Amino acid sequence: MTVQVGILGATGAVGQRFVQLLDEHPTFELTCVTASDDSVGETYREAAEWRLSSKIPEFVADQQIRETDPSVVSDGVELIFSSLPSDVAAAVEPDFLEAGYVVSSNSSNDRMAPDIPLTIPEINPGHLGLLEVQQENRDWDGALVKNPNCSTITMVPTLAALDRFGLESVNVSTLQAVSGAGYSGVSSMEIIDNAIPHIGNEERKMETEARKLLGDFDGAELELHETDIAASCNRIPTLDGHLENVFAEFASDPDPGAVREAFRDFESADLHSSPDQLIKVFEQDTPDRPQPRLDRWYADGMGIVVGGVRDTTEGTQYNCLAHNTLRGAAGASLLNAELLVKEGWVWHPPTAAMSSRTTLVRGVHTEAVDFLSRLDRHSTWINIHRPAVSVWTGLRLALPWAISRQSTVLARSARAQRGSGLSQRSLFDRPTRFICAKPSGGELISGWG
Ligand SMILES: NC(=O)c1ccc[n+]([C@@H]2O[C@H](COP(=O)([O-])OP(=O)(O)OC[C@H]3O[C@@H](n4cnc5c(N)ncnc54)[C@H](OP(=O)(O)O)[C@@H]3O)[C@@H](O)[C@H]2O)c1
């Protein structure tokens, strides 16, 4: 299966990592790159000022930079990665969502919104269920998933591994690389021979996003984890790799051996970009590791490295490290996208040509069957949103004629692809939205509802 993807903000620090990670990815094919108006019309090679040590991938070098606007996205793109500055993302991402795209975003806007999943696939894949809530709440035909801030991603897998001991409070201090601020973020005159004990909003992001990631989702609402988190964030003159000193208190008082074992035992996810061993642990005979220069490439930059585990009067102390633009940014969005595909949330949005001939209709069971029975052989594109329970099962029962007439029927739902064996009736037992278009011209099928 190949899914065509686009990157918003493809020329930046995170955008370049996306490009690098998508080179030879088994599922995703990059066919659309966007950036600011200054870059539109240039080739990717001209606009990007490639700064990674690997060569600029040939497949993208001559692609033309497009405007960051859904109406000019290449036909066939199904999934969008967003690595825009957050103020730009806040203005632009809704346009892509309204146009029906699935967006895996790295930008910080809306991460704490109660109906937007903030996910790390190895930690809280079940929070993707919030997309059902999102589709109820928002007038979007697409779906939006966020990954957390880079310093939060470095710490949270380690807290998730230790939550079995009853996590009560966390105090963390970070040593963050300059690439975390983007290319123009920190000038060399500011950072060489220096450390800056403040990163705008970073402390608040760590304190809030971690509680959302570790929270419980009951199928309708997400309850934040009750642990107290206090963070202090520092910029230091390393290029890549955030190092963090964590002090954590637990209801039970695990000894350092039990803590190391919990890190080692923590399961990874069955996704292409997820490492076999998510957390690598340095034993007590190597207390000076992890270090950014030596350890940021663990698992090709997608793993977490911990060390220096010890008991203190304030609980357990340890140090953790991750590559901030890979595991902490582009790699995190990529993993979320792999999860979205695995769970059946990626579908074809209307193309620009289609959307003028697209109708949205709502209804319940009987109207839905009536509507679908009026589709004819020329209806080649159907997108069903808000499936009730089991779309694939339902479709196979309700629409064998549609499939036999080579209609392309696309559905999204975690449960849909697994098929729960429920009957046709369950398919439409709550309001369901249909989009139906004839891409090659002709009359639109009239709506109902
Ligand atoms: N760097 C990290 O480690 C990291 C980690 C986690 C999250 N993030 C988040 O990821 C996002 C991107 O960060 P970055 O470090 O890659 O930033 P960056 O290096 O400054 O890149 C920004 C990208 O956005 C484009 N852009 C800027 N203004 C635009 C506009 N008005 N319309 C369309 N495109 C526009 C730029 O295009 P031009 O080249 O044409 O200017 C560039 O492609 C930010 O939200 C950041 O907070 C970064």
The ligand as a Tripos MOL2 file, in Angstrom:
@<TRIPOS>MOLECULE
LIG
   48    52     1     0     0
SMALL
NO_CHARGES

@<TRIPOS>ATOM
      1 N1         13.2090   22.0730   15.5550 N.am      1 LIG1
      2 C1         12.7410   21.2150   16.4520 C.2       1 LIG1
      3 O1         13.4850   20.4420   17.0770 O.2       1 LIG1
      4 C2         11.2820   21.1400   16.7240 C.ar      1 LIG1
      5 C3         10.8500   20.1590   17.5940 C.ar      1 LIG1
      6 C4          9.5000   20.0280   17.8560 C.ar      1 LIG1
      7 C5          8.6090   20.8790   17.2500 C.ar      1 LIG1
      8 N2          9.0470   21.8540   16.4150 N.ar      1 LIG1
      9 C6          8.0300   22.7120   15.7830 C.3       1 LIG1
     10 O2          8.0290   22.4400   14.3720 O.3       1 LIG1
     11 C7          7.6770   23.5990   13.6350 C.3       1 LIG1
     12 C8          8.7610   23.8860   12.6210 C.3       1 LIG1
     13 O3          9.9820   24.1220   13.2740 O.3       1 LIG1
     14 P1         11.3520   24.2890   12.4790 P.3       1 LIG1
     15 O4         12.3730   24.2280   13.5290 O.co2     1 LIG1
     16 O5         11.4250   23.3490   11.3300 O.co2     1 LIG1
     17 O6         11.2040   25.7970   11.8920 O.3       1 LIG1
     18 P2         11.9970   26.4700   10.6820 P.3       1 LIG1
     19 O7         13.3230   25.8430   10.4790 O.co2     1 LIG1
     20 O8         11.9480   27.9320   10.9530 O.co2     1 LIG1
     21 O9         11.0810   26.1570    9.3630 O.3       1 LIG1
     22 C9          9.8150   26.7490    9.1650 C.3       1 LIG1
     23 C10         9.1940   26.2420    7.8670 C.3       1 LIG1
     24 O10         7.9040   26.8500    7.7190 O.3       1 LIG1
     25 C11         7.8770   27.6240    6.4990 C.3       1 LIG1
     26 N3          7.1210   28.8570    6.7170 N.ar      1 LIG1
     27 C12         7.4530   29.9160    7.4850 C.ar      1 LIG1
     28 N4          6.4800   30.8590    7.4170 N.ar      1 LIG1
     29 C13         5.5360   30.3830    6.5890 C.ar      1 LIG1
     30 C14         4.2880   30.8870    6.0850 C.ar      1 LIG1
     31 N5          3.8030   32.0980    6.4500 N.pl3     1 LIG1
     32 N6          3.5710   30.1190    5.2310 N.ar      1 LIG1
     33 C15         4.0240   28.9180    4.8310 C.ar      1 LIG1
     34 N7          5.2100   28.3850    5.2670 N.ar      1 LIG1
     35 C16         5.9330   29.1010    6.1240 C.ar      1 LIG1
     36 C17         9.3290   27.9030    6.1540 C.3       1 LIG1
     37 O11         9.4300   28.1380    4.7590 O.3       1 LIG1
     38 P3         10.6030   29.0910    4.1130 P.3       1 LIG1
     39 O12        11.8370   28.2260    3.9940 O.co2     1 LIG1
     40 O13        10.0630   29.4830    2.7970 O.co2     1 LIG1
     41 O14        10.7860   30.2450    5.0630 O.co2     1 LIG1
     42 C18         9.9680   26.5830    6.6090 C.3       1 LIG1
     43 O15         9.7120   25.6100    5.6210 O.3       1 LIG1
     44 C19         7.4890   24.7110   14.6860 C.3       1 LIG1
     45 O16         6.1170   24.8100   14.9880 O.3       1 LIG1
     46 C20         8.2840   24.2050   15.8700 C.3       1 LIG1
     47 O17         7.8110   24.7220   17.0840 O.3       1 LIG1
     48 C21        10.3660   21.9960   16.1240 C.ar      1 LIG1
@<TRIPOS>BOND
     1     1     2 1
     2     2     3 2
     3     2     4 1
     4     4     5 ar
     5     4    48 ar
     6     5     6 ar
     7     6     7 ar
     8     7     8 ar
     9     8     9 1
    10     8    48 ar
    11     9    10 1
    12     9    46 1
    13    10    11 1
    14    11    12 1
    15    11    44 1
    16    12    13 1
    17    13    14 1
    18    14    15 2
    19    14    16 1
    20    14    17 1
    21    17    18 1
    22    18    19 2
    23    18    20 1
    24    18    21 1
    25    21    22 1
    26    22    23 1
    27    23    24 1
    28    23    42 1
    29    24    25 1
    30    25    26 1
    31    25    36 1
    32    26    27 ar
    33    26    35 ar
    34    27    28 ar
    35    28    29 ar
    36    29    30 ar
    37    29    35 ar
    38    30    31 1
    39    30    32 ar
    40    32    33 ar
    41    33    34 ar
    42    34    35 ar
    43    36    37 1
    44    36    42 1
    45    37    38 1
    46    38    39 2
    47    38    40 1
    48    38    41 1
    49    42    43 1
    50    44    45 1
    51    44    46 1
    52    46    47 1
@<TRIPOS>SUBSTRUCTURE
     1 LIG1         1 GROUP 0 **** ****
